[in-house]
Structure formats: structure tokens, C-alpha cells
């Protein structure tokens, strides 16, 4: 990946990597995918993606684990009363 200074482009790259991987990705893989070449910057961008996902999605959650980041499907609440 080429280096990027643009946050919007880096976020789009991170979202694409998380969506298409089909597995948890290491922070190093996400740094490479984002093009930021910076661990703190990539984690900061991931935090903004996580906040955005919490507001926009009900069936998926993105979590940062000790050594990787994972999109996790969340079962919708049951309509059974």
C-alpha cells in the first residue's frame, strides 16, 4: 500500500480491509492497509470507525482485541415477548 496523509482515504481503506477480510486482522495488517504507517494514528482512526459503527449498525460490532481487530456479527434482539 502507498502511504496516505488523508484521513478519509485511510478510514475507507480500513473499512474495506475489515469488511473483506472475513477474519480478525492484526494491528500491523491494518496499519499496512490504512497507509498511515503509524500505530497510534491507525488506532485513532479505528476508534472513529467503531464509534460510527455503533451509531449506524445494529447487527455488527467492531472490537479491538489485544492483538487484533475483529468485526463481530451481533444477533438482533428477539421480538419474542
KOLDRENKOL-343749 format. One record per residue (C-alpha): chain; x, y, z. Coordinates in steps of 0.5 Angstrom, whole numbers, plus 500, padded with zeros to 3 digits. Layout:
residues N
NODE c   x   y   z
NODE A   X   Y   Z
...
end
This chain:
residues 81
NODE c   x   y   z
NODE A 500 500 500
NODE A 502 507 499
NODE A 503 512 504
NODE A 497 517 505
NODE A 496 523 509
NODE A 489 524 508
NODE A 484 521 514
NODE A 478 520 510
NODE A 482 515 505
NODE A 486 512 511
NODE A 479 510 514
NODE A 476 508 507
NODE A 482 503 507
NODE A 481 501 514
NODE A 473 500 513
NODE A 475 496 506
NODE A 480 491 510
NODE A 476 490 516
NODE A 470 488 511
NODE A 473 484 506
NODE A 478 480 511
NODE A 473 475 514
NODE A 477 474 520
NODE A 480 479 525
NODE A 486 483 523
NODE A 492 485 527
NODE A 494 492 528
NODE A 500 491 524
NODE A 496 489 518
NODE A 491 495 519
NODE A 497 500 519
NODE A 499 497 513
NODE A 492 497 510
NODE A 491 504 512
NODE A 497 507 509
NODE A 499 511 515
NODE A 505 508 517
NODE A 503 510 525
NODE A 500 505 530
NODE A 497 511 534
NODE A 494 514 528
NODE A 491 508 526
NODE A 488 506 533
NODE A 485 513 533
NODE A 482 512 526
NODE A 480 505 528
NODE A 476 509 535
NODE A 473 513 530
NODE A 470 507 526
NODE A 468 504 532
NODE A 464 510 534
NODE A 461 511 527
NODE A 459 503 527
NODE A 456 503 534
NODE A 451 509 531
NODE A 450 506 525
NODE A 450 499 525
NODE A 445 494 530
NODE A 448 487 527
NODE A 455 488 527
NODE A 460 491 532
NODE A 468 492 531
NODE A 472 491 537
NODE A 480 492 539
NODE A 482 486 542
NODE A 489 485 545
NODE A 493 484 538
NODE A 488 484 533
NODE A 481 488 531
NODE A 475 484 529
NODE A 468 486 526
NODE A 463 481 530
NODE A 456 480 528
NODE A 451 481 533
NODE A 445 478 534
NODE A 439 482 533
NODE A 435 483 539
NODE A 429 478 539
NODE A 422 480 538
NODE A 419 475 543
NODE A 415 478 548
end
